Amino acid sequence: MARRCFFSGKGPMVGNNVSHANNKTKKRSLPNLRTIRIKLEDGTTAKIKVAASTLRTMKKRS
């Protein structure tokens, strides 16, 4: 489950770098993931990876 947001499921995207001469090379853009700790119902804590945009949305709603 590496490089994937726990809540939104955002993962790496694949695209092309396109030069002025129209040469194309593959590129990979990774999501902006942050590791956060959440407290579970049984009192334990768990570390999960969350995208920064999802974190902003979660803060806005709470």
C-alpha positions as CSV (number, residue, x, y, z in Angstrom):
1,M,0.0,0.0,0.0
2,A,2.9,2.3,-0.6
3,R,2.4,5.8,-2.2
4,R,-1.4,5.7,-2.0
5,C,-3.7,7.9,0.1
6,F,-5.6,5.9,2.7
7,F,-8.9,7.9,2.3
8,S,-9.0,9.2,-1.3
9,G,-7.0,6.4,-3.0
10,K,-4.8,8.9,-4.8
11,G,-1.7,7.3,-6.2
12,P,1.1,8.0,-8.7
13,M,0.2,9.4,-12.1
14,V,2.0,8.7,-15.4
15,G,2.6,11.2,-18.1
16,N,5.1,12.5,-20.6
17,N,7.8,15.1,-20.6
18,V,7.5,16.7,-24.0
19,S,10.5,18.7,-25.3
20,H,10.5,21.5,-27.9
21,A,11.5,18.9,-30.5
22,N,8.4,16.9,-29.5
23,N,10.5,14.1,-27.9
24,K,8.6,12.3,-25.3
25,T,10.0,10.6,-22.1
26,K,8.0,9.0,-19.4
27,K,7.5,10.8,-16.1
28,R,5.8,9.9,-12.9
29,S,4.2,12.4,-10.5
30,L,3.7,11.2,-7.0
31,P,1.0,12.4,-4.6
32,N,1.9,14.7,-1.7
33,L,1.6,12.2,1.1
34,R,1.9,12.9,4.8
35,T,2.0,10.2,7.5
36,I,-0.4,11.0,10.3
37,R,-1.3,9.2,13.5
38,I,-5.0,8.4,14.2
39,K,-6.5,7.0,17.4
40,L,-8.6,3.9,17.0
41,E,-11.7,2.9,19.0
42,D,-9.8,0.5,21.1
43,G,-7.3,3.1,22.3
44,T,-4.4,2.2,20.1
45,T,-2.8,4.4,17.5
46,A,-2.1,3.7,13.8
47,K,0.0,5.5,11.3
48,I,-1.6,6.1,7.9
49,K,-0.6,7.9,4.7
50,V,-2.9,10.7,3.7
51,A,-2.6,13.1,0.8
52,A,-2.1,16.8,1.8
53,S,-5.2,17.8,-0.1
54,T,-7.3,15.3,1.8
55,L,-5.8,16.5,5.1
56,R,-6.9,20.1,4.2
57,T,-10.4,18.8,3.5
58,M,-10.5,16.9,6.8
59,K,-9.4,20.0,8.8
60,K,-12.0,22.1,7.0
61,R,-14.9,19.7,7.9
62,S,-13.9,19.3,11.6
